[in-house]
Amino acid sequence: MASYTVRFCPSITGLPRDAWDDLVGAESPFLEWDWLASLEEAGCLVPERGWQPQHLVLERDGRLVGACPLYVKGNSEGEFVFDHAWAHAALRAGLDYYPKLLVAVPFTPATGARFLTAPGEPRPALIQAMGRALLELCREAGVSSLHINFCRDDEVEALAGLGFLERVGLQYHWENRDYGTFEDYLAGFRSKRRTKIRRERREMADRAIRIRPLAGEAIADELLPQMYRLYEGHILSLYWGRLYLNERFFRLLGERFKRNLCLVVAEREGRLIAGTFNVQKGEAFYGRYWGAFEEYPTLHFNVCYYAAIEHCIGRGLRRFEPGAGGSFKQLRGFDPRPTHSMHHFTHPELHRAVGDFLAQERRQMREAMERLNGMSQLRGAGTG
C-alpha cells in the first residue's frame, strides 16, 4: 500500500474547499465544505457547547486523498445516536466518559459516507487506515471512546475488522416508486388511509392556505432569517428542545448553499405562517427543520410531508429522508429503514459490556423492523 500521511486540522476552513468537495463528490450534501464551514463560522461548534473540530485528513505526496469530519465531544448533544446510558455506566464504574471522539455531521441524523476517499484510491484500505489513525488518537489523547454515526455499509464492514461495535437504529424513509403524480402515490395506499390523506389535503384549501416549495435561486435572501425564526420558535416550544443553530448559520447557507436548499412555505392571506427547511442533492431530499407562526390542524403533515413528496415526484427525486423519530410517518407512506453506527471504547470492560448490549439490541431491532414492515400502509410493501 502506498505511503500516506495523517494529520488533524482544527477547522475545515483550513482545508481547501475544492479538494474537500472533490472527495465528497455525489455524497451527502451535509458533508460538503460549505455546510460544515458554515456551522463552524456561525459559532455553532465551539468547545463551550461540547464541540471541538479536529478533522482527520489523509494525504499522499501533498494531495488530499482521504478525510473525515472529526470532533472532540464534551457531551452527547446533537448526535442522534444516544449513548447517555453508556456515559452513566462509565460514571458508575469510576471512568471519565468525556471527552470522546465523534465522526459525524453535527446535528444531522442522515446517513452518508463518514470516511471520504478520492476516486481511484483503494477505499476499503483507506477506511481502515483512517480507522487505525483514529484509534491511535484515542489512545494518545486518553479519551474514553470513538463513535462513527450514520455511516455507510462498506464502512461498517471495514471498521468491524478493526474491532468496532455495530449499532443498528431505524428511521422512516419515503421511496419514489416511479410515481408520475401525487395521485399515483395515493393510489398505493389502502383505501381508508388514502381517504384520510385526501381529507387532510383539502383542509388547506378550505382554510385558504397556500403551500409551495422554493428551491435554489427562487429562495429570496430575506426568507432565510424568517426560516430561522420558525426553527427557533419550534425548538423553544419543546421541553427537550436544544437550540443548536443560530441565525447566522441560516444566513451563511443562504449565501453559499442555495443550490442544495428547498424551503416549503405555507402562506395565508399573503403572510408566512409555517415552513420547512430542507436540503436536496442528486436523487435525495432531506427534511430538516419545521416551524409555524400559526397553528392549524394537519398543517404540519401538509407542509412537512405531502408538499415535500409532491415536490420529490415532480423533480424525480428517488428518496425522502425526513429525519429521526416519528412512527406517525409510516401512516403517510414512510417505511422503516436501518441506520448504522460504529463504536469503540478504550476501556476493555466497557467495550465488552457495550458489545453484549448491542448484540441483544440488534436482535430486538431486527424483530422490530420485521414487525414494522408488516404494518406498511402501502399495498405490496413489506410483508403485510
DOKOL-670380 format. One record per residue (C-alpha): residue in one letter; x, y, z. Coordinates in steps of 0.05 Angstrom, whole numbers, plus 5000, padded with zeros to 4 digits. Layout:
residues N
+---------+------+-------+------+
| residuo | east | north |   up |
+---------+------+-------+------+
|       A |    X |     Y |    Z |
...
+---------+------+-------+------+
//
This chain:
residues 384
+---------+------+-------+------+
| residuo | east | north |   up |
+---------+------+-------+------+
|       M | 5000 |  5000 | 5000 |
|       A | 5025 |  5070 | 4983 |
|       S | 5053 |  5114 | 5038 |
|       Y | 5001 |  5162 | 5068 |
|       T | 5009 |  5219 | 5117 |
|       V | 4956 |  5231 | 5170 |
|       R | 4944 |  5298 | 5202 |
|       F | 4889 |  5333 | 5241 |
|       C | 4860 |  5402 | 5225 |
|       P | 4824 |  5445 | 5278 |
|       S | 4778 |  5477 | 5227 |
|       I | 4752 |  5457 | 5159 |
|       T | 4765 |  5528 | 5137 |
|       G | 4839 |  5509 | 5140 |
|       L | 4828 |  5458 | 5085 |
|       P | 4819 |  5475 | 5011 |
|       R | 4745 |  5476 | 4993 |
|       D | 4753 |  5446 | 4924 |
|       A | 4798 |  5389 | 4947 |
|       W | 4750 |  5371 | 5003 |
|       D | 4689 |  5373 | 4958 |
|       D | 4725 |  5331 | 4906 |
|       L | 4727 |  5277 | 4960 |
|       V | 4653 |  5287 | 4975 |
|       G | 4632 |  5281 | 4902 |
|       A | 4560 |  5256 | 4897 |
|       E | 4557 |  5240 | 4971 |
|       S | 4512 |  5272 | 5024 |
|       P | 4505 |  5348 | 5018 |
|       F | 4517 |  5354 | 5093 |
|       L | 4589 |  5332 | 5081 |
|       E | 4603 |  5390 | 5034 |
|       W | 4653 |  5443 | 5055 |
|       D | 4601 |  5498 | 5053 |
|       W | 4555 |  5463 | 5102 |
|       L | 4609 |  5444 | 5152 |
|       A | 4645 |  5511 | 5146 |
|       S | 4580 |  5548 | 5158 |
|       L | 4569 |  5510 | 5223 |
|       E | 4639 |  5529 | 5246 |
|       E | 4638 |  5601 | 5223 |
|       A | 4569 |  5613 | 5254 |
|       G | 4596 |  5592 | 5322 |
|       C | 4552 |  5530 | 5328 |
|       L | 4613 |  5485 | 5340 |
|       V | 4653 |  5511 | 5399 |
|       P | 4684 |  5476 | 5460 |
|       E | 4636 |  5513 | 5506 |
|       R | 4578 |  5476 | 5473 |
|       G | 4614 |  5409 | 5471 |
|       W | 4643 |  5412 | 5400 |
|       Q | 4716 |  5419 | 5381 |
|       P | 4732 |  5406 | 5307 |
|       Q | 4793 |  5363 | 5295 |
|       H | 4784 |  5337 | 5224 |
|       L | 4826 |  5279 | 5200 |
|       V | 4859 |  5286 | 5132 |
|       L | 4899 |  5233 | 5094 |
|       E | 4950 |  5258 | 5044 |
|       R | 4996 |  5227 | 4993 |
|       D | 5051 |  5269 | 4962 |
|       G | 5016 |  5331 | 4989 |
|       R | 4949 |  5313 | 4956 |
|       L | 4885 |  5302 | 4997 |
|       V | 4863 |  5230 | 4985 |
|       G | 4820 |  5217 | 5047 |
|       A | 4786 |  5254 | 5103 |
|       C | 4732 |  5250 | 5157 |
|       P | 4694 |  5303 | 5197 |
|       L | 4720 |  5292 | 5267 |
|       Y | 4701 |  5326 | 5333 |
|       V | 4725 |  5322 | 5404 |
|       K | 4660 |  5320 | 5444 |
|       G | 4649 |  5344 | 5515 |
|       N | 4577 |  5319 | 5517 |
|       S | 4529 |  5276 | 5477 |
|       E | 4484 |  5331 | 5449 |
|       G | 4467 |  5338 | 5376 |
|       E | 4487 |  5267 | 5356 |
|       F | 4421 |  5229 | 5350 |
|       V | 4455 |  5162 | 5366 |
|       F | 4440 |  5164 | 5440 |
|       D | 4495 |  5139 | 5487 |
|       H | 4474 |  5171 | 5552 |
|       A | 4465 |  5102 | 5584 |
|       W | 4537 |  5085 | 5566 |
|       A | 4560 |  5151 | 5597 |
|       H | 4523 |  5135 | 5661 |
|       A | 4552 |  5064 | 5663 |
|       A | 4622 |  5093 | 5655 |
|       L | 4608 |  5142 | 5712 |
|       R | 4584 |  5086 | 5758 |
|       A | 4649 |  5048 | 5742 |
|       G | 4691 |  5108 | 5760 |
|       L | 4710 |  5123 | 5688 |
|       D | 4710 |  5191 | 5653 |
|       Y | 4665 |  5185 | 5591 |
|       Y | 4681 |  5255 | 5565 |
|       P | 4717 |  5277 | 5525 |
|       K | 4704 |  5227 | 5469 |
|       L | 4716 |  5228 | 5394 |
|       L | 4659 |  5232 | 5343 |
|       V | 4660 |  5224 | 5268 |
|       A | 4594 |  5252 | 5243 |
|       V | 4558 |  5312 | 5214 |
|       P | 4536 |  5354 | 5274 |
|       F | 4462 |  5358 | 5289 |
|       T | 4445 |  5316 | 5227 |
|       P | 4416 |  5246 | 5233 |
|       A | 4426 |  5229 | 5159 |
|       T | 4466 |  5171 | 5133 |
|       G | 4526 |  5186 | 5089 |
|       A | 4599 |  5168 | 5080 |
|       R | 4639 |  5185 | 5142 |
|       F | 4705 |  5167 | 5111 |
|       L | 4716 |  5206 | 5047 |
|       T | 4763 |  5176 | 4996 |
|       A | 4789 |  5201 | 4929 |
|       P | 4766 |  5166 | 4865 |
|       G | 4814 |  5112 | 4843 |
|       E | 4841 |  5101 | 4913 |
|       P | 4833 |  5034 | 4949 |
|       R | 4772 |  5054 | 4991 |
|       P | 4769 |  4995 | 5040 |
|       A | 4843 |  5002 | 5055 |
|       L | 4837 |  5077 | 5066 |
|       I | 4777 |  5069 | 5112 |
|       Q | 4818 |  5021 | 5155 |
|       A | 4879 |  5067 | 5153 |
|       M | 4837 |  5125 | 5178 |
|       G | 4803 |  5080 | 5229 |
|       R | 4871 |  5058 | 5256 |
|       A | 4894 |  5131 | 5260 |
|       L | 4832 |  5148 | 5300 |
|       L | 4843 |  5091 | 5348 |
|       E | 4915 |  5114 | 5358 |
|       L | 4889 |  5185 | 5371 |
|       C | 4842 |  5155 | 5423 |
|       R | 4899 |  5123 | 5460 |
|       E | 4946 |  5183 | 5455 |
|       A | 4893 |  5233 | 5477 |
|       G | 4867 |  5189 | 5533 |
|       V | 4794 |  5195 | 5511 |
|       S | 4742 |  5144 | 5530 |
|       S | 4715 |  5124 | 5463 |
|       L | 4707 |  5135 | 5388 |
|       H | 4639 |  5138 | 5352 |
|       I | 4623 |  5138 | 5278 |
|       N | 4549 |  5157 | 5269 |
|       F | 4503 |  5144 | 5209 |
|       C | 4556 |  5111 | 5167 |
|       R | 4554 |  5070 | 5103 |
|       D | 4552 |  4994 | 5097 |
|       D | 4623 |  4990 | 5070 |
|       E | 4648 |  5030 | 5130 |
|       V | 4612 |  4983 | 5177 |
|       E | 4648 |  4924 | 5145 |
|       A | 4716 |  4956 | 5145 |
|       L | 4712 |  4981 | 5217 |
|       A | 4685 |  4915 | 5243 |
|       G | 4752 |  4886 | 5221 |
|       L | 4785 |  4935 | 5270 |
|       G | 4742 |  4912 | 5329 |
|       F | 4689 |  4967 | 5326 |
|       L | 4620 |  4950 | 5353 |
|       E | 4559 |  4959 | 5308 |
|       R | 4495 |  4993 | 5330 |
|       V | 4432 |  4990 | 5287 |
|       G | 4377 |  5041 | 5291 |
|       L | 4318 |  5057 | 5246 |
|       Q | 4287 |  5115 | 5210 |
|       Y | 4226 |  5123 | 5166 |
|       H | 4241 |  5139 | 5093 |
|       W | 4197 |  5151 | 5032 |
|       E | 4217 |  5119 | 4966 |
|       N | 4193 |  5140 | 4897 |
|       R | 4162 |  5081 | 4862 |
|       D | 4164 |  5116 | 4795 |
|       Y | 4103 |  5158 | 4813 |
|       G | 4080 |  5206 | 4759 |
|       T | 4035 |  5247 | 4804 |
|       F | 4015 |  5254 | 4876 |
|       E | 3952 |  5215 | 4859 |
|       D | 3995 |  5157 | 4835 |
|       Y | 4028 |  5158 | 4904 |
|       L | 3960 |  5158 | 4938 |
|       A | 3937 |  5100 | 4895 |
|       G | 3987 |  5056 | 4931 |
|       F | 3952 |  5065 | 4998 |
|       R | 3899 |  5023 | 5028 |
|       S | 3832 |  5058 | 5017 |
|       K | 3820 |  5083 | 5088 |
|       R | 3887 |  5117 | 5093 |
|       R | 3881 |  5145 | 5022 |
|       T | 3815 |  5178 | 5040 |
|       K | 3845 |  5208 | 5103 |
|       I | 3904 |  5239 | 5067 |
|       R | 3858 |  5270 | 5014 |
|       R | 3816 |  5299 | 5070 |
|       E | 3878 |  5328 | 5104 |
|       R | 3900 |  5360 | 5039 |
|       R | 3831 |  5391 | 5027 |
|       E | 3834 |  5424 | 5095 |
|       M | 3889 |  5470 | 5070 |
|       A | 3847 |  5494 | 5011 |
|       D | 3787 |  5503 | 5056 |
|       R | 3828 |  5549 | 5100 |
|       A | 3858 |  5587 | 5040 |
|       I | 3928 |  5563 | 5058 |
|       R | 3976 |  5562 | 5000 |
|       I | 4035 |  5514 | 5005 |
|       R | 4093 |  5516 | 4956 |
|       P | 4166 |  5495 | 4951 |
|       L | 4221 |  5545 | 4935 |
|       A | 4287 |  5516 | 4912 |
|       G | 4355 |  5545 | 4896 |
|       E | 4355 |  5616 | 4869 |
|       A | 4280 |  5620 | 4877 |
|       I | 4294 |  5630 | 4952 |
|       A | 4295 |  5703 | 4970 |
|       D | 4352 |  5724 | 5016 |
|       E | 4303 |  5755 | 5065 |
|       L | 4267 |  5688 | 5074 |
|       L | 4326 |  5655 | 5110 |
|       P | 4320 |  5697 | 5174 |
|       Q | 4246 |  5681 | 5175 |
|       M | 4261 |  5607 | 5169 |
|       Y | 4308 |  5614 | 5228 |
|       R | 4253 |  5645 | 5270 |
|       L | 4207 |  5587 | 5251 |
|       Y | 4260 |  5538 | 5273 |
|       E | 4276 |  5576 | 5336 |
|       G | 4202 |  5581 | 5357 |
|       H | 4191 |  5507 | 5347 |
|       I | 4253 |  5486 | 5385 |
|       L | 4238 |  5532 | 5444 |
|       S | 4167 |  5504 | 5448 |
|       L | 4194 |  5434 | 5462 |
|       Y | 4210 |  5413 | 5533 |
|       W | 4271 |  5374 | 5508 |
|       G | 4288 |  5424 | 5453 |
|       R | 4360 |  5445 | 5443 |
|       L | 4375 |  5508 | 5402 |
|       Y | 4437 |  5483 | 5366 |
|       L | 4436 |  5531 | 5308 |
|       N | 4434 |  5607 | 5302 |
|       E | 4410 |  5659 | 5252 |
|       R | 4480 |  5669 | 5224 |
|       F | 4483 |  5596 | 5203 |
|       F | 4418 |  5604 | 5163 |
|       R | 4444 |  5668 | 5131 |
|       L | 4510 |  5635 | 5112 |
|       L | 4473 |  5578 | 5078 |
|       G | 4432 |  5629 | 5040 |
|       E | 4496 |  5660 | 5015 |
|       R | 4535 |  5597 | 4996 |
|       F | 4489 |  5536 | 4996 |
|       K | 4424 |  5555 | 4959 |
|       R | 4439 |  5504 | 4905 |
|       N | 4420 |  5450 | 4955 |
|       L | 4364 |  5484 | 4992 |
|       C | 4289 |  5474 | 4985 |
|       L | 4243 |  5514 | 5031 |
|       V | 4170 |  5492 | 5034 |
|       V | 4129 |  5552 | 5056 |
|       A | 4056 |  5558 | 5077 |
|       E | 4022 |  5626 | 5068 |
|       R | 3954 |  5653 | 5087 |
|       E | 3928 |  5720 | 5065 |
|       G | 3997 |  5737 | 5039 |
|       R | 4036 |  5724 | 5103 |
|       L | 4083 |  5667 | 5121 |
|       I | 4051 |  5622 | 5173 |
|       A | 4095 |  5559 | 5171 |
|       G | 4152 |  5527 | 5134 |
|       T | 4205 |  5473 | 5130 |
|       F | 4279 |  5479 | 5115 |
|       N | 4302 |  5422 | 5071 |
|       V | 4364 |  5401 | 5034 |
|       Q | 4368 |  5363 | 4968 |
|       K | 4423 |  5334 | 4925 |
|       G | 4424 |  5283 | 4869 |
|       E | 4364 |  5238 | 4878 |
|       A | 4354 |  5251 | 4953 |
|       F | 4313 |  5300 | 4993 |
|       Y | 4326 |  5312 | 5067 |
|       G | 4275 |  5343 | 5114 |
|       R | 4310 |  5383 | 5169 |
|       Y | 4273 |  5439 | 5206 |
|       W | 4200 |  5457 | 5216 |
|       G | 4163 |  5514 | 5249 |
|       A | 4097 |  5551 | 5249 |
|       F | 4076 |  5621 | 5268 |
|       E | 4003 |  5599 | 5267 |
|       E | 3974 |  5531 | 5284 |
|       Y | 3922 |  5495 | 5242 |
|       P | 3900 |  5421 | 5242 |
|       T | 3940 |  5379 | 5193 |
|       L | 3985 |  5438 | 5173 |
|       H | 4047 |  5401 | 5197 |
|       F | 4032 |  5339 | 5156 |
|       N | 4017 |  5380 | 5093 |
|       V | 4079 |  5423 | 5097 |
|       C | 4129 |  5372 | 5123 |
|       Y | 4107 |  5311 | 5083 |
|       Y | 4054 |  5319 | 5029 |
|       A | 4083 |  5381 | 4996 |
|       A | 4153 |  5352 | 5000 |
|       I | 4131 |  5286 | 4970 |
|       E | 4096 |  5323 | 4913 |
|       H | 4160 |  5362 | 4902 |
|       C | 4201 |  5298 | 4900 |
|       I | 4154 |  5267 | 4849 |
|       G | 4156 |  5329 | 4806 |
|       R | 4232 |  5332 | 4808 |
|       G | 4243 |  5257 | 4800 |
|       L | 4277 |  5251 | 4868 |
|       R | 4281 |  5178 | 4890 |
|       R | 4286 |  5183 | 4966 |
|       F | 4259 |  5228 | 5021 |
|       E | 4291 |  5224 | 5089 |
|       P | 4252 |  5266 | 5139 |
|       G | 4299 |  5256 | 5198 |
|       A | 4297 |  5219 | 5263 |
|       G | 4236 |  5193 | 5302 |
|       G | 4162 |  5195 | 5287 |
|       S | 4127 |  5129 | 5277 |
|       F | 4068 |  5170 | 5252 |
|       K | 4108 |  5178 | 5188 |
|       Q | 4092 |  5107 | 5170 |
|       L | 4018 |  5125 | 5165 |
|       R | 4038 |  5172 | 5108 |
|       G | 4078 |  5124 | 5066 |
|       F | 4146 |  5125 | 5100 |
|       D | 4172 |  5056 | 5117 |
|       P | 4228 |  5035 | 5165 |
|       R | 4300 |  5031 | 5141 |
|       P | 4361 |  5013 | 5183 |
|       T | 4415 |  5062 | 5203 |
|       H | 4485 |  5042 | 5227 |
|       S | 4538 |  5069 | 5274 |
|       M | 4604 |  5041 | 5298 |
|       H | 4634 |  5047 | 5367 |
|       H | 4700 |  5032 | 5403 |
|       F | 4717 |  5040 | 5477 |
|       T | 4787 |  5046 | 5503 |
|       H | 4769 |  5011 | 5569 |
|       P | 4765 |  4936 | 5554 |
|       E | 4710 |  4921 | 5605 |
|       L | 4666 |  4978 | 5580 |
|       H | 4678 |  4956 | 5508 |
|       R | 4657 |  4885 | 5526 |
|       A | 4595 |  4907 | 5564 |
|       V | 4571 |  4953 | 5509 |
|       G | 4584 |  4897 | 5458 |
|       D | 4539 |  4850 | 5497 |
|       F | 4485 |  4903 | 5500 |
|       L | 4490 |  4918 | 5426 |
|       A | 4485 |  4845 | 5406 |
|       Q | 4419 |  4840 | 5443 |
|       E | 4395 |  4907 | 5416 |
|       R | 4409 |  4885 | 5344 |
|       R | 4366 |  4824 | 5353 |
|       Q | 4310 |  4867 | 5380 |
|       M | 4318 |  4916 | 5323 |
|       R | 4313 |  4861 | 5271 |
|       E | 4248 |  4838 | 5302 |
|       A | 4221 |  4909 | 5304 |
|       M | 4239 |  4920 | 5231 |
|       E | 4202 |  4857 | 5211 |
|       R | 4141 |  4877 | 5250 |
|       L | 4140 |  4948 | 5224 |
|       N | 4150 |  4927 | 5152 |
|       G | 4089 |  4884 | 5161 |
|       M | 4050 |  4946 | 5181 |
|       S | 4065 |  4986 | 5118 |
|       Q | 4007 |  5029 | 5094 |
|       L | 4028 |  5017 | 5021 |
|       R | 3999 |  4958 | 4984 |
|       G | 4053 |  4909 | 4963 |
|       A | 4104 |  4937 | 5012 |
|       G | 4135 |  4898 | 5069 |
|       T | 4105 |  4831 | 5087 |
|       G | 4034 |  4852 | 5104 |
+---------+------+-------+------+
//
